[in-house]
Amino acid sequence: MCDTKVGYDVPQDTVVIINHWALHHDPNYWKDIEKFDPTRYLDENGKLGMKPESWLPFSAGRRVCLGEVVAKPELHLIFATIMQRFKITLPEGTNPELKLGGSSRNTQPAPFKIIVEGRIIT
């Protein structure tokens, strides 16, 4: 993203696609862009902080995802439930560095192995 405002005349019925990968990997807004660091979204109290300026996982404007307000807390509940029921570790000698695979249009984590053990729930 740049600091200057630029106006464009976009013809009616033109499809405009946001390059989310570039937006979320802009070194002007993100530190250690290739590092997996969920804590970058938390404030000093460990709570979900303010939405960063260069972060649009649910898009923006008229086409913003209506489910954003439901999705964020739901993801927290899903993750907490998984962590309550399972112990997830890496196999011994595995490099824990997460690298992206896929294409620039559809990135995804590169394959890696994990060990999932059920927890005893009392």
N, CA, C and O atoms as a Tinker XYZ file with bonds, in Angstrom:
   488  protein
     1  N      0.854000   -1.177000    0.000000    73     2
     2  CA     0.000000    0.000000    0.000000    64     1     3
     3  C      0.893000    1.231000    0.000000    63     2     4     5
     4  O      1.997000    1.206000    0.544000    81     3
     5  N      0.423000    2.285000   -0.599000    73     3     6
     6  CA     1.206000    3.516000   -0.625000    64     5     7
     7  C      0.453000    4.601000    0.124000    63     6     8     9
     8  O     -0.750000    4.496000    0.363000    81     7
     9  N      1.185000    5.646000    0.489000    73     7    10
    10  CA     0.600000    6.723000    1.280000    64     9    11
    11  C     -0.143000    7.744000    0.424000    63    10    12    13
    12  O     -0.930000    8.529000    0.953000    81    11
    13  N      0.091000    7.750000   -0.881000    73    11    14
    14  CA    -0.583000    8.721000   -1.744000    64    13    15
    15  C     -1.914000    8.151000   -2.215000    63    14    16    17
    16  O     -2.033000    6.960000   -2.502000    81    15
    17  N     -2.896000    9.016000   -2.287000    73    15    18
    18  CA    -4.219000    8.622000   -2.753000    64    17    19
    19  C     -4.278000    8.839000   -4.264000    63    18    20    21
    20  O     -3.939000    9.914000   -4.759000    81    19
    21  N     -4.705000    7.823000   -4.981000    73    19    22
    22  CA    -4.798000    7.909000   -6.431000    64    21    23
    23  C     -6.217000    7.526000   -6.826000    63    22    24    25
    24  O     -6.746000    6.520000   -6.354000    81    23
    25  N     -6.831000    8.323000   -7.688000    73    23    26
    26  CA    -8.169000    8.007000   -8.155000    64    25    27
    27  C     -8.121000    7.412000   -9.543000    63    26    28    29
    28  O     -7.340000    7.846000  -10.390000    81    27
    29  N     -8.959000    6.415000   -9.775000    73    27    30
    30  CA    -9.014000    5.766000  -11.078000    64    29    31
    31  C    -10.452000    5.749000  -11.560000    63    30    32    33
    32  O    -11.379000    5.590000  -10.765000    81    31
    33  N    -10.636000    5.912000  -12.848000    73    31    34
    34  CA   -11.945000    5.723000  -13.452000    64    33    35
    35  C    -12.015000    4.270000  -13.895000    63    34    36    37
    36  O    -11.311000    3.858000  -14.817000    81    35
    37  N    -12.863000    3.503000  -13.238000    73    35    38
    38  CA   -13.008000    2.083000  -13.561000    64    37    39
    39  C    -14.323000    1.917000  -14.305000    63    38    40    41
    40  O    -15.387000    2.238000  -13.775000    81    39
    41  N    -14.249000    1.414000  -15.535000    73    39    42
    42  CA   -15.482000    1.242000  -16.323000    64    41    43
    43  C    -16.477000    0.312000  -15.612000    63    42    44    45
    44  O    -16.080000   -0.616000  -14.907000    81    43
    45  N    -17.734000    0.569000  -15.805000    73    43    46
    46  CA   -18.787000   -0.246000  -15.219000    64    45    47
    47  C    -18.616000   -1.698000  -15.645000    63    46    48    49
    48  O    -18.189000   -1.971000  -16.767000    81    47
    49  N    -18.944000   -2.627000  -14.758000    73    47    50
    50  CA   -18.878000   -4.072000  -14.961000    64    49    51
    51  C    -17.444000   -4.614000  -15.031000    63    50    52    53
    52  O    -17.239000   -5.762000  -15.423000    81    51
    53  N    -16.460000   -3.802000  -14.657000    73    51    54
    54  CA   -15.074000   -4.270000  -14.603000    64    53    55
    55  C    -14.882000   -5.093000  -13.340000    63    54    56    57
    56  O    -15.308000   -4.686000  -12.259000    81    55
    57  N    -14.248000   -6.236000  -13.471000    73    55    58
    58  CA   -13.936000   -7.067000  -12.305000    64    57    59
    59  C    -12.624000   -6.578000  -11.709000    63    58    60    61
    60  O    -11.610000   -6.511000  -12.404000    81    59
    61  N    -12.640000   -6.239000  -10.430000    73    59    62
    62  CA   -11.450000   -5.774000   -9.725000    64    61    63
    63  C    -11.103000   -6.818000   -8.673000    63    62    64    65
    64  O    -11.944000   -7.191000   -7.856000    81    63
    65  N     -9.873000   -7.280000   -8.699000    73    63    66
    66  CA    -9.431000   -8.311000   -7.759000    64    65    67
    67  C     -8.317000   -7.749000   -6.891000    63    66    68    69
    68  O     -7.348000   -7.190000   -7.406000    81    67
    69  N     -8.449000   -7.893000   -5.580000    73    67    70
    70  CA    -7.422000   -7.443000   -4.634000    64    69    71
    71  C     -6.335000   -8.505000   -4.569000    63    70    72    73
    72  O     -6.632000   -9.694000   -4.454000    81    71
    73  N     -5.090000   -8.085000   -4.641000    73    71    74
    74  CA    -3.962000   -9.000000   -4.484000    64    73    75
    75  C     -3.683000   -9.138000   -2.988000    63    74    76    77
    76  O     -2.831000   -8.441000   -2.438000    81    75
    77  N     -4.417000  -10.052000   -2.337000    73    75    78
    78  CA    -4.283000  -10.234000   -0.892000    64    77    79
    79  C     -2.880000  -10.668000   -0.494000    63    78    80    81
    80  O     -2.382000  -10.262000    0.556000    81    79
    81  N     -2.240000  -11.484000   -1.316000    73    79    82
    82  CA    -0.894000  -11.936000   -0.977000    64    81    83
    83  C      0.036000  -10.738000   -0.853000    63    82    84    85
    84  O      0.763000  -10.627000    0.134000    81    83
    85  N      0.027000   -9.843000   -1.829000    73    83    86
    86  CA     0.899000   -8.666000   -1.787000    64    85    87
    87  C      0.534000   -7.754000   -0.620000    63    86    88    89
    88  O      1.412000   -7.204000    0.044000    81    87
    89  N     -0.745000   -7.600000   -0.378000    73    87    90
    90  CA    -1.216000   -6.765000    0.719000    64    89    91
    91  C     -0.726000   -7.291000    2.061000    63    90    92    93
    92  O     -0.313000   -6.517000    2.924000    81    91
    93  N     -0.772000   -8.607000    2.235000    73    91    94
    94  CA    -0.389000   -9.220000    3.509000    64    93    95
    95  C      1.098000   -9.536000    3.607000    63    94    96    97
    96  O      1.545000  -10.071000    4.622000    81    95
    97  N      1.865000   -9.219000    2.583000    73    95    98
    98  CA     3.317000   -9.437000    2.608000    64    97    99
    99  C      4.088000   -8.147000    2.348000    63    98   100   101
   100  O      5.250000   -8.193000    1.946000    81    99
   101  N      3.463000   -7.013000    2.570000    73    99   102
   102  CA     4.099000   -5.721000    2.340000    64   101   103
   103  C      5.049000   -5.414000    3.497000    63   102   104   105
   104  O      4.593000   -5.220000    4.624000    81   103
   105  N      6.373000   -5.365000    3.242000    73   103   106
   106  CA     7.334000   -5.123000    4.324000    64   105   107
   107  C      7.213000   -3.731000    4.944000    63   106   108   109
   108  O      7.780000   -3.480000    6.007000    81   107
   109  N      6.482000   -2.825000    4.291000    73   107   110
   110  CA     6.249000   -1.509000    4.891000    64   109   111
   111  C      5.270000   -1.580000    6.064000    63   110   112   113
   112  O      5.228000   -0.672000    6.895000    81   111
   113  N      4.480000   -2.660000    6.132000    73   111   114
   114  CA     3.475000   -2.805000    7.177000    64   113   115
   115  C      3.704000   -4.010000    8.084000    63   114   116   117
   116  O      3.188000   -4.048000    9.201000    81   115
   117  N      4.466000   -4.988000    7.620000    73   115   118
   118  CA     4.620000   -6.232000    8.360000    64   117   119
   119  C      6.087000   -6.516000    8.656000    63   118   120   121
   120  O      6.943000   -6.377000    7.782000    81   119
   121  N      6.369000   -6.911000    9.879000    73   119   122
   122  CA     7.708000   -7.324000   10.272000    64   121   123
   123  C      7.823000   -8.832000   10.057000    63   122   124   125
   124  O      6.865000   -9.560000   10.316000    81   123
   125  N      8.956000   -9.307000    9.596000    73   123   126
   126  CA     9.186000  -10.744000    9.381000    64   125   127
   127  C      8.046000  -11.375000    8.587000    63   126   128   129
   128  O      7.372000  -12.282000    9.076000    81   127
   129  N      7.831000  -10.894000    7.362000    73   127   130
   130  CA     6.672000  -11.301000    6.572000    64   129   131
   131  C      6.618000  -12.781000    6.246000    63   130   132   133
   132  O      5.532000  -13.312000    6.014000    81   131
   133  N      7.751000  -13.465000    6.220000    73   131   134
   134  CA     7.753000  -14.893000    5.907000    64   133   135
   135  C      7.632000  -15.766000    7.152000    63   134   136   137
   136  O      7.559000  -16.990000    7.041000    81   135
   137  N      7.610000  -15.157000    8.327000    73   135   138
   138  CA     7.540000  -15.906000    9.590000    64   137   139
   139  C      6.085000  -16.078000   10.032000    63   138   140   141
   140  O      5.300000  -15.129000   10.015000    81   139
   141  N      5.743000  -17.303000   10.428000    73   139   142
   142  CA     4.414000  -17.574000   10.974000    64   141   143
   143  C      4.389000  -17.053000   12.405000    63   142   144   145
   144  O      5.061000  -17.608000   13.275000    81   143
   145  N      3.624000  -15.996000   12.661000    73   143   146
   146  CA     3.612000  -15.368000   13.979000    64   145   147
   147  C      2.214000  -14.854000   14.315000    63   146   148   149
   148  O      1.914000  -13.682000   14.088000    81   147
   149  N      1.355000  -15.726000   14.856000    73   147   150
   150  CA    -0.005000  -15.289000   15.193000    64   149   151
   151  C     -0.036000  -14.190000   16.249000    63   150   152   153
   152  O     -1.026000  -13.464000   16.343000    81   151
   153  N      1.027000  -14.049000   17.049000    73   151   154
   154  CA     1.034000  -13.028000   18.099000    64   153   155
   155  C      1.078000  -11.617000   17.528000    63   154   156   157
   156  O      0.837000  -10.657000   18.260000    81   155
   157  N      1.378000  -11.466000   16.249000    73   155   158
   158  CA     1.441000  -10.123000   15.661000    64   157   159
   159  C      0.073000   -9.437000   15.687000    63   158   160   161
   160  O     -0.006000   -8.219000   15.522000    81   159
   161  N     -0.989000  -10.191000   15.889000    73   159   162
   162  CA    -2.338000   -9.620000   15.907000    64   161   163
   163  C     -2.836000   -9.330000   17.331000    63   162   164   165
   164  O     -3.958000   -8.855000   17.511000    81   163
   165  N     -2.006000   -9.614000   18.335000    73   163   166
   166  CA    -2.419000   -9.440000   19.720000    64   165   167
   167  C     -1.859000   -8.150000   20.297000    63   166   168   169
   168  O     -0.805000   -7.674000   19.874000    81   167
   169  N     -2.574000   -7.585000   21.270000    73   167   170
   170  CA    -2.065000   -6.405000   21.953000    64   169   171
   171  C     -1.178000   -6.827000   23.119000    63   170   172   173
   172  O     -0.887000   -8.013000   23.279000    81   171
   173  N     -0.750000   -5.875000   23.927000    73   171   174
   174  CA     0.163000   -6.173000   25.039000    64   173   175
   175  C     -0.471000   -7.051000   26.121000    63   174   176   177
   176  O      0.245000   -7.615000   26.948000    81   175
   177  N     -1.815000   -7.175000   26.128000    73   175   178
   178  CA    -2.522000   -8.018000   27.100000    64   177   179
   179  C     -2.875000   -9.394000   26.537000    63   178   180   181
   180  O     -3.549000  -10.184000   27.198000    81   179
   181  N     -2.419000   -9.681000   25.315000    73   179   182
   182  CA    -2.706000  -10.972000   24.704000    64   181   183
   183  C     -4.092000  -11.053000   24.082000    63   182   184   185
   184  O     -4.538000  -12.136000   23.705000    81   183
   185  N     -4.768000   -9.937000   23.970000    73   183   186
   186  CA    -6.098000   -9.885000   23.356000    64   185   187
   187  C     -5.966000   -9.484000   21.891000    63   186   188   189
   188  O     -4.973000   -8.876000   21.491000    81   187
   189  N     -6.981000   -9.832000   21.094000    73   187   190
   190  CA    -6.980000   -9.436000   19.693000    64   189   191
   191  C     -6.916000   -7.922000   19.606000    63   190   192   193
   192  O     -7.791000   -7.225000   20.119000    81   191
   193  N     -5.874000   -7.415000   18.951000    73   191   194
   194  CA    -5.652000   -5.978000   18.868000    64   193   195
   195  C     -6.456000   -5.335000   17.751000    63   194   196   197
   196  O     -7.319000   -5.958000   17.134000    81   195
   197  N     -6.149000   -4.087000   17.515000    73   195   198
   198  CA    -6.796000   -3.341000   16.440000    64   197   199
   199  C     -6.457000   -3.992000   15.104000    63   198   200   201
   200  O     -5.379000   -4.562000   14.939000    81   199
   201  N     -7.378000   -3.904000   14.156000    73   199   202
   202  CA    -7.165000   -4.464000   12.824000    64   201   203
   203  C     -6.039000   -3.682000   12.145000    63   202   204   205
   204  O     -6.155000   -2.470000   11.964000    81   203
   205  N     -4.950000   -4.363000   11.767000    73   203   206
   206  CA    -3.868000   -3.657000   11.078000    64   205   207
   207  C     -4.361000   -3.059000    9.761000    63   206   208   209
   208  O     -5.260000   -3.602000    9.119000    81   207
   209  N     -3.758000   -1.929000    9.367000    73   207   210
   210  CA    -4.180000   -1.221000    8.160000    64   209   211
   211  C     -4.040000   -2.075000    6.907000    63   210   212   213
   212  O     -4.870000   -1.984000    6.001000    81   211
   213  N     -3.008000   -2.899000    6.844000    73   211   214
   214  CA    -2.747000   -3.707000    5.646000    64   213   215
   215  C     -3.190000   -5.148000    5.868000    63   214   216   217
   216  O     -2.432000   -6.077000    5.588000    81   215
   217  N     -4.402000   -5.344000    6.365000    73   215   218
   218  CA    -4.906000   -6.694000    6.653000    64   217   219
   219  C     -6.363000   -6.777000    6.237000    63   218   220   221
   220  O     -7.227000   -6.177000    6.876000    81   219
   221  N     -6.644000   -7.515000    5.172000    73   219   222
   222  CA    -8.010000   -7.635000    4.662000    64   221   223
   223  C     -8.377000   -9.096000    4.380000    63   222   224   225
   224  O     -8.700000   -9.423000    3.238000    81   223
   225  N     -8.338000   -9.971000    5.364000    73   223   226
   226  CA    -8.662000  -11.370000    5.078000    64   225   227
   227  C    -10.121000  -11.580000    4.696000    63   226   228   229
   228  O    -10.460000  -12.596000    4.089000    81   227
   229  N    -10.984000  -10.640000    5.041000    73   227   230
   230  CA   -12.403000  -10.768000    4.722000    64   229   231
   231  C    -12.834000   -9.769000    3.654000    63   230   232   233
   232  O    -14.028000   -9.517000    3.487000    81   231
   233  N    -11.872000   -9.200000    2.929000    73   231   234
   234  CA   -12.090000   -8.216000    1.882000    64   233   235
   235  C    -12.504000   -6.885000    2.495000    63   234   236   237
   236  O    -12.303000   -6.660000    3.689000    81   235
   237  N    -13.084000   -6.001000    1.685000    73   235   238
   238  CA   -13.420000   -4.660000    2.167000    64   237   239
   239  C    -14.520000   -4.049000    1.314000    63   238   240   241
   240  O    -14.887000   -4.580000    0.266000    81   239
   241  N    -15.029000   -2.940000    1.780000    73   239   242
   242  CA   -16.029000   -2.199000    1.009000    64   241   243
   243  C    -17.376000   -2.894000    0.950000    63   242   244   245
   244  O    -17.762000   -3.606000    1.877000    81   243
   245  N    -18.090000   -2.681000   -0.151000    73   243   246
   246  CA   -19.440000   -3.242000   -0.301000    64   245   247
   247  C    -19.440000   -4.759000   -0.320000    63   246   248   249
   248  O    -20.450000   -5.383000    0.003000    81   247
   249  N    -18.319000   -5.358000   -0.693000    73   247   250
   250  CA   -18.262000   -6.815000   -0.836000    64   249   251
   251  C    -17.617000   -7.508000    0.363000    63   250   252   253
   252  O    -17.244000   -8.678000    0.279000    81   251
   253  N    -17.488000   -6.792000    1.471000    73   251   254
   254  CA   -16.873000   -7.386000    2.653000    64   253   255
   255  C    -17.692000   -8.600000    3.114000    63   254   256   257
   256  O    -18.918000   -8.613000    3.001000    81   255
   257  N    -17.015000   -9.588000    3.619000    73   255   258
   258  CA   -17.678000  -10.808000    4.072000    64   257   259
   259  C    -18.577000  -10.509000    5.272000    63   258   260   261
   260  O    -18.108000   -9.997000    6.288000    81   259
   261  N    -19.849000  -10.825000    5.156000    73   259   262
   262  CA   -20.792000  -10.571000    6.246000    64   261   263
   263  C    -20.531000  -11.461000    7.447000    63   262   264   265
   264  O    -20.964000  -11.154000    8.557000    81   263
   265  N    -19.824000  -12.563000    7.228000    73   263   266
   266  CA   -19.561000  -13.500000    8.314000    64   265   267
   267  C    -18.353000  -13.172000    9.158000    63   266   268   269
   268  O    -18.028000  -13.933000   10.070000    81   267
   269  N    -17.669000  -12.064000    8.890000    73   267   270
   270  CA   -16.450000  -11.727000    9.636000    64   269   271
   271  C    -16.693000  -11.661000   11.138000    63   270   272   273
   272  O    -15.892000  -12.175000   11.918000    81   271
   273  N    -17.788000  -11.033000   11.548000    73   271   274
   274  CA   -18.053000  -10.882000   12.985000    64   273   275
   275  C    -18.346000  -12.222000   13.653000    63   274   276   277
   276  O    -18.182000  -12.353000   14.867000    81   275
   277  N    -18.768000  -13.202000   12.893000    73   275   278
   278  CA   -19.016000  -14.541000   13.435000    64   277   279
   279  C    -17.752000  -15.410000   13.325000    63   278   280   281
   280  O    -17.451000  -16.198000   14.221000    81   279
   281  N    -17.026000  -15.254000   12.226000    73   279   282
   282  CA   -15.879000  -16.112000   11.942000    64   281   283
   283  C    -14.753000  -15.954000   12.953000    63   282   284   285
   284  O    -14.179000  -16.952000   13.389000    81   283
   285  N    -14.425000  -14.733000   13.331000    73   283   286
   286  CA   -13.292000  -14.528000   14.241000    64   285   287
   287  C    -13.483000  -15.235000   15.581000    63   286   288   289
   288  O    -12.609000  -16.007000   15.975000    81   287
   289  N    -14.581000  -15.010000   16.296000    73   287   290
   290  CA   -14.740000  -15.732000   17.562000    64   289   291
   291  C    -14.923000  -17.234000   17.361000    63   290   292   293
   292  O    -14.518000  -18.026000   18.211000    81   291
   293  N    -15.526000  -17.628000   16.249000    73   291   294
   294  CA   -15.728000  -19.054000   15.965000    64   293   295
   295  C    -14.384000  -19.762000   15.774000    63   294   296   297
   296  O    -14.197000  -20.880000   16.255000    81   295
   297  N    -13.453000  -19.116000   15.076000    73   295   298
   298  CA   -12.118000  -19.687000   14.904000    64   297   299
   299  C    -11.437000  -19.888000   16.251000    63   298   300   301
   300  O    -10.768000  -20.898000   16.470000    81   299
   301  N    -11.609000  -18.930000   17.146000    73   299   302
   302  CA   -11.040000  -19.050000   18.497000    64   301   303
   303  C    -11.623000  -20.270000   19.213000    63   302   304   305
   304  O    -10.883000  -21.035000   19.832000    81   303
   305  N    -12.938000  -20.456000   19.135000    73   303   306
   306  CA   -13.582000  -21.596000   19.791000    64   305   307
   307  C    -13.149000  -22.925000   19.178000    63   306   308   309
   308  O    -12.912000  -23.896000   19.897000    81   307
   309  N    -13.047000  -22.970000   17.852000    73   307   310
   310  CA   -12.617000  -24.201000   17.178000    64   309   311
   311  C    -11.203000  -24.569000   17.604000    63   310   312   313
   312  O    -10.931000  -25.719000   17.951000    81   311
   313  N    -10.301000  -23.585000   17.576000    73   311   314
   314  CA    -8.916000  -23.844000   17.954000    64   313   315
   315  C     -8.820000  -24.275000   19.422000    63   314   316   317
   316  O     -8.083000  -25.206000   19.745000    81   315
   317  N     -9.559000  -23.605000   20.309000    73   315   318
   318  CA    -9.536000  -23.968000   21.731000    64   317   319
   319  C    -10.047000  -25.392000   21.943000    63   318   320   321
   320  O     -9.498000  -26.130000   22.762000    81   319
   321  N    -11.088000  -25.782000   21.216000    73   319   322
   322  CA   -11.637000  -27.133000   21.331000    64   321   323
   323  C    -10.623000  -28.171000   20.857000    63   322   324   325
   324  O    -10.449000  -29.207000   21.498000    81   323
   325  N     -9.960000  -27.897000   19.744000    73   323   326
   326  CA    -8.927000  -28.821000   19.239000    64   325   327
   327  C     -7.814000  -28.969000   20.271000    63   326   328   329
   328  O     -7.367000  -30.082000   20.546000    81   327
   329  N     -7.363000  -27.851000   20.843000    73   327   330
   330  CA    -6.265000  -27.900000   21.813000    64   329   331
   331  C     -6.680000  -28.589000   23.115000    63   330   332   333
   332  O     -5.836000  -29.185000   23.784000    81   331
   333  N     -7.951000  -28.520000   23.483000    73   331   334
   334  CA    -8.431000  -29.218000   24.673000    64   333   335
   335  C     -8.440000  -30.725000   24.459000    63   334   336   337
   336  O     -8.139000  -31.485000   25.380000    81   335
   337  N     -8.775000  -31.154000   23.277000    73   335   338
   338  CA    -8.975000  -32.574000   23.014000    64   337   339
   339  C     -7.759000  -33.302000   22.471000    63   338   340   341
   340  O     -7.686000  -34.529000   22.536000    81   339
   341  N     -6.794000  -32.548000   21.931000    73   339   342
   342  CA    -5.641000  -33.183000   21.310000    64   341   343
   343  C     -4.345000  -32.505000   21.708000    63   342   344   345
   344  O     -4.301000  -31.293000   21.919000    81   343
   345  N     -3.292000  -33.300000   21.809000    73   343   346
   346  CA    -1.939000  -32.781000   21.986000    64   345   347
   347  C     -1.289000  -32.881000   20.609000    63   346   348   349
   348  O     -1.215000  -33.967000   20.035000    81   347
   349  N     -0.826000  -31.772000   20.088000    73   347   350
   350  CA    -0.248000  -31.732000   18.746000    64   349   351
   351  C      1.226000  -31.378000   18.864000    63   350   352   353
   352  O      1.580000  -30.327000   19.397000    81   351
   353  N      2.077000  -32.255000   18.367000    73   351   354
   354  CA     3.521000  -32.040000   18.406000    64   353   355
   355  C      4.129000  -32.357000   17.050000    63   354   356   357
   356  O      3.478000  -32.928000   16.176000    81   355
   357  N      5.382000  -31.978000   16.893000    73   355   358
   358  CA     6.139000  -32.306000   15.684000    64   357   359
   359  C      6.965000  -33.561000   15.947000    63   358   360   361
   360  O      7.418000  -33.769000   17.072000    81   359
   361  N      7.172000  -34.403000   14.931000    73   359   362
   362  CA     8.048000  -35.551000   15.111000    64   361   363
   363  C      9.451000  -35.085000   15.471000    63   362   364   365
   364  O      9.883000  -34.011000   15.053000    81   363
   365  N     10.153000  -35.889000   16.240000    73   363   366
   366  CA    11.509000  -35.550000   16.662000    64   365   367
   367  C     12.381000  -35.294000   15.431000    63   366   368   369
   368  O     12.334000  -36.052000   14.462000    81   367
   369  N     13.167000  -34.237000   15.477000    73   367   370
   370  CA    14.056000  -33.891000   14.376000    64   369   371
   371  C     13.401000  -33.111000   13.258000    63   370   372   373
   372  O     14.048000  -32.802000   12.257000    81   371
   373  N     12.104000  -32.782000   13.413000    73   371   374
   374  CA    11.393000  -32.027000   12.385000    64   373   375
   375  C     11.691000  -30.546000   12.535000    63   374   376   377
   376  O     11.714000  -30.017000   13.647000    81   375
   377  N     11.916000  -29.883000   11.417000    73   375   378
   378  CA    12.124000  -28.443000   11.420000    64   377   379
   379  C     10.759000  -27.764000   11.536000    63   378   380   381
   380  O      9.915000  -27.938000   10.657000    81   379
   381  N     10.522000  -26.990000   12.610000    73   379   382
   382  CA     9.193000  -26.391000   12.801000    64   381   383
   383  C      8.909000  -25.185000   11.915000    63   382   384   385
   384  O      7.841000  -24.584000   12.030000    81   383
   385  N      9.836000  -24.815000   11.037000    73   383   386
   386  CA     9.627000  -23.654000   10.176000    64   385   387
   387  C      8.540000  -23.954000    9.152000    63   386   388   389
   388  O      8.612000  -24.945000    8.426000    81   387
   389  N      7.541000  -23.095000    9.104000    73   387   390
   390  CA     6.458000  -23.268000    8.144000    64   389   391
   391  C      6.775000  -22.468000    6.890000    63   390   392   393
   392  O      7.060000  -21.273000    6.969000    81   391
   393  N      6.728000  -23.108000    5.758000    73   391   394
   394  CA     6.975000  -22.449000    4.479000    64   393   395
   395  C      5.713000  -22.534000    3.644000    63   394   396   397
   396  O      4.922000  -23.466000    3.786000    81   395
   397  N      5.531000  -21.558000    2.778000    73   395   398
   398  CA     4.350000  -21.551000    1.926000    64   397   399
   399  C      4.599000  -22.330000    0.648000    63   398   400   401
   400  O      5.687000  -22.273000    0.074000    81   399
   401  N      3.595000  -23.050000    0.212000    73   399   402
   402  CA     3.620000  -23.751000   -1.058000    64   401   403
   403  C      2.499000  -23.203000   -1.922000    63   402   404   405
   404  O      1.908000  -22.176000   -1.589000    81   403
   405  N      2.204000  -23.854000   -2.998000    73   403   406
   406  CA     1.142000  -23.396000   -3.876000    64   405   407
   407  C      1.631000  -22.307000   -4.806000    63   406   408   409
   408  O      2.834000  -22.170000   -5.029000    81   407
   409  N      0.713000  -21.535000   -5.346000    73   407   410
   410  CA     1.063000  -20.472000   -6.276000    64   409   411
   411  C      0.859000  -19.121000   -5.601000    63   410   412   413
   412  O      0.341000  -19.057000   -4.486000    81   411
   413  N      1.259000  -18.051000   -6.261000    73   411   414
   414  CA     1.093000  -16.719000   -5.683000    64   413   415
   415  C     -0.379000  -16.339000   -5.569000    63   414   416   417
   416  O     -0.739000  -15.481000   -4.763000    81   415
   417  N     -1.228000  -16.971000   -6.369000    73   415   418
   418  CA    -2.658000  -16.668000   -6.298000    64   417   419
   419  C     -3.356000  -17.490000   -5.219000    63   418   420   421
   420  O     -4.350000  -17.044000   -4.647000    81   419
   421  N     -2.845000  -18.678000   -4.941000    73   419   422
   422  CA    -3.479000  -19.558000   -3.969000    64   421   423
   423  C     -2.400000  -20.212000   -3.111000    63   422   424   425
   424  O     -2.047000  -21.372000   -3.323000    81   423
   425  N     -1.879000  -19.463000   -2.144000    73   423   426
   426  CA    -0.826000  -20.004000   -1.297000    64   425   427
   427  C     -1.428000  -20.914000   -0.237000    63   426   428   429
   428  O     -2.580000  -20.754000    0.166000    81   427
   429  N     -0.637000  -21.855000    0.196000    73   427   430
   430  CA    -1.047000  -22.788000    1.237000    64   429   431
   431  C      0.205000  -23.277000    1.934000    63   430   432   433
   432  O      1.291000  -23.202000    1.358000    81   431
   433  N      0.089000  -23.779000    3.168000    73   431   434
   434  CA     1.275000  -24.289000    3.847000    64   433   435
   435  C      1.879000  -25.449000    3.065000    63   434   436   437
   436  O      1.158000  -26.287000    2.523000    81   435
   437  N      3.204000  -25.489000    3.011000    73   435   438
   438  CA     3.882000  -26.630000    2.406000    64   437   439
   439  C      3.629000  -27.846000    3.291000    63   438   440   441
   440  O      3.439000  -27.686000    4.496000    81   439
   441  N      3.619000  -29.047000    2.737000    73   439   442
   442  CA     3.349000  -30.242000    3.550000    64   441   443
   443  C      4.365000  -30.409000    4.678000    63   442   444   445
   444  O      5.560000  -30.187000    4.488000    81   443
   445  N      3.882000  -30.797000    5.837000    73   443   446
   446  CA     4.734000  -31.137000    6.973000    64   445   447
   447  C      3.980000  -32.141000    7.831000    63   446   448   449
   448  O      2.760000  -32.264000    7.725000    81   447
   449  N      4.708000  -32.858000    8.680000    73   447   450
   450  CA     4.095000  -33.903000    9.496000    64   449   451
   451  C      3.915000  -33.421000   10.929000    63   450   452   453
   452  O      4.724000  -32.656000   11.453000    81   451
   453  N      2.828000  -33.891000   11.554000    73   451   454
   454  CA     2.571000  -33.613000   12.959000    64   453   455
   455  C      2.150000  -34.913000   13.643000    63   454   456   457
   456  O      1.771000  -35.882000   12.986000    81   455
   457  N      2.224000  -34.914000   14.957000    73   455   458
   458  CA     1.734000  -36.038000   15.755000    64   457   459
   459  C      0.528000  -35.523000   16.545000    63   458   460   461
   460  O      0.625000  -34.522000   17.255000    81   459
   461  N     -0.604000  -36.212000   16.418000    73   459   462
   462  CA    -1.823000  -35.826000   17.115000    64   461   463
   463  C     -2.181000  -36.940000   18.086000    63   462   464   465
   464  O     -2.430000  -38.075000   17.680000    81   463
   465  N     -2.205000  -36.607000   19.374000    73   463   466
   466  CA    -2.562000  -37.573000   20.418000    64   465   467
   467  C     -3.807000  -37.087000   21.135000    63   466   468   469
   468  O     -3.903000  -35.909000   21.478000    81   467
   469  N     -4.752000  -37.969000   21.364000    73   467   470
   470  CA    -5.959000  -37.607000   22.084000    64   469   471
   471  C     -5.652000  -37.339000   23.537000    63   470   472   473
   472  O     -4.834000  -38.035000   24.138000    81   471
   473  N     -6.297000  -36.341000   24.109000    73   471   474
   474  CA    -6.159000  -36.039000   25.539000    64   473   475
   475  C     -7.294000  -36.748000   26.282000    63   474   476   477
   476  O     -8.379000  -36.943000   25.736000    81   475
   477  N     -7.035000  -37.117000   27.494000    73   475   478
   478  CA    -8.073000  -37.722000   28.340000    64   477   479
   479  C     -8.894000  -36.602000   28.937000    63   478   480   481
   480  O     -8.377000  -35.776000   29.689000    81   479
   481  N    -10.171000  -36.572000   28.604000    73   479   482
   482  CA   -11.067000  -35.538000   29.108000    64   481   483
   483  C    -11.837000  -36.098000   30.293000    63   482   484   485
   484  O    -12.518000  -37.116000   30.172000    81   483
   485  N    -11.731000  -35.436000   31.434000    73   483   486
   486  CA   -12.431000  -35.934000   32.628000    64   485   487
   487  C    -13.583000  -35.057000   32.995000    63   486   488
   488  O    -14.279000  -35.330000   33.972000    81   487
